[in-house]
Amino acid sequence: MFGVRPVVAGIPDPASASFLGMPLWLWVIVGGVALFGAFQAYYWIGHVLGSRLYASRLGLRIGQENITRVENVVRKWGALAVYACFWVPGLRHTLPWVAGVLRISYPWYVVASALGCLTWVPVTSFGLYSVIWGWLVLAARSPLLAALAALAVIAVIVVLVRRRRRLRAARREADAEAERITAV
C-alpha cells in the first residue's frame, strides 16, 4: 500500500538457525541438560570427597585462598550463589564443588542450578551464535576486515593471558618472600 515493504521480510526465521545440521534450539536444550548434569556431578563429588577435595591436585591448583573466598560466598548466599556463579566464568565450575563440600541444601541447589541452566545456556548460545554469524557475514562482505577483527580478538586474548600470568608470578614471588621473612 504506500510503497512500504513489511519490516518482517528482512528478518530471518529464528527457528531456522542451525549448527552442524542440528537446529540451534536443540543445541541449547542439549547444552542445558549437559551443564545441569555436570553441576549435579560436581556437587556430589564435592559432597562425597569433602575436604579431601581441597588436598587434591584440583584443590591445590585452585588454591586455599580462593577456596576460602568461595566458601565464604556460599556460606553467605547459599543457593543464590549457585545461581550467580553461572555468570562468573571462574566460579562456574568451582563453586559447585565447594557447595557439595559444605553440604548446602540439595533441593535448593537443584533449583538454583536448574534456573542457572535455564537462563545462562540460552543467553550464551544466542550470544555466541550471533558473534559467529556476524563474523561470517563480515567475512563474506570483506575478508580483510574479518581477518583484522579476528587478529584483534587474538591480540586481546594474548595480552590478557600474559598479564594474568605476570600477576600470578608476582603473587607467587610475594608469597615466597613473605614466607622467607616469617621463617627468619
N, C-alpha and C positions, 0 to 999 in steps of 0.2 A: 504494500500500500504506500506510501510516501517515499519509496526508494530506500527504505531502511531494511537491511537484512537482519534476520534474527541473531541475537548475540550467541545463542546456544550453538549455532552452526560451527563456530571456531573452537569449541571446547570438546576435546575427545571424551569418549565414554570412559569413566573411571573403572568400570568393571572389565574393560578390555585390556588393561595393563597386565603384562606378564613378564616373567623372568625365566629363562631356560625352558620355555614352553609351558610353564605352570602358572596359573593365574596368580597375580600378586596377593589377592586376598587369601588364597590358600597358603602361600608362603608365610603370611602374617600369622595365620592360625597355627601352622606347624611350628613356627618360631616361638610363639607364645606358650604353646604346650611344652616344647622342649625346655624353655627357660624356666617355666614353672616346675618341671620335673627336676631340673638342676638345682633349683632353690630348695626343694624338699630333700634332695640328696645331701646338699651342703649342711642343712640343719641337722639331719640325723647323723651324719658323720661327726659333726661337732658335738652332738648330744652323746654319742657312744664313746668317742675318744676323750671327751672332756678336756681338762687342762693338759693332757699329754699332747694334744694337738699343737700347743704353743712350743713344745720342745722339738717338734718335728722339723723337717727341712723347710716346709712351708711356713711354719710359725717363726723360725729363725730368719727366714727371708723377709717376712713382713716386719719383724722387729717388735720387741716387747713394748717399746714406747708407743708405737702405732696401735698395737693390740689393746693397750690400756686406754688409749683415746677412744677406740671403737667400743670397748666395753662400757666406758662412761656414757657414750651416746645411747647405747642400747639400754643401759640401766635407767637413764633419764627419760627416754622417749618410747621405749618398748617397741610395739608393733608399728607405731608411726615411723620409727627409724628404719624399719624394714621396708616400708613403702618408699620412704625418701631415698633410700640407698640406690634405687633404680636409676635415679637421675644424677648420681655422683659416680663417675667412671671407676675410681679405685675401690670404692666401697661395695659396688655391686656384687663382687664375688668374694669379699672379705667378711662383711657384716653377717651374712647368714651362718657362717661357721661359728662366729662368736655368739650369735643368738642361740645356737644349739648348745654351745658350751655353757652359757648362762642359763639354759633351760627356760627361756621365756615361754609364755603360754602358747602351746602349739596351735590351738584353734585360732587365736588372734594372729599368729604367724602365718597360717594358711590364708586367712582373709587378706592380710596385708600383702603377701606375695602374689596372690591372685589379682588383687587390684593393681599392683605394680605391673604385672604382666599385661593386664588388660589395657593399661594406659601407655606404658613405655614402648611396648613392641610395635603397635600401630604407628605411633608418632615417629619412632626411629625408622621404621620401614618406609614410611611415606617420605621422610626427610632424605634418606639415602637414595631412594628411587628418584626423587626429584633432582638431587645433586647429580647423580649418574646420567639421568635423562637430559638434564640441562647441559652437561659437559658434552654429551654425544651430539646434541643439537648445535652447540658451538663448534664442535669438530667438523660437522657437516658444512657449516657456513664458512668457517675459517680455521683450517687445520693449524695455522701458525698461532693464532690466539689460543686455541685449545692446548697446544704444546706449551705455550708460555704460562697458561693458567696451571697446567699440571706441574711444570717446573717450579712455579711459585709455591704451590702447596707442598711439594717435596722439600724445597728450601726451608719453609717454615717448620716442617716436621724435624728436619735435621738440626736446625737451630735450637728448637725446644728440647730435643733429646740430649744434645751436647750440654745445654745449660743445666738440665736436670742432673746429668752425670757429674758435672763440675760441682754443683751444690751438694750432691750426695758425698762426693770425695772430700769436700771441705768439711762437711759434718763429721765424717769418719775421722778425719785428721784432728778436728777439735775434740772429739770424744777420746781419741788416743792420747792427746795432750793432757786432757783433764785427768785421765787415768794415771798418766805418768806423774802428774802433780800430786794426786792423792796418795800414790804409792810411796812417795818420798817422805 
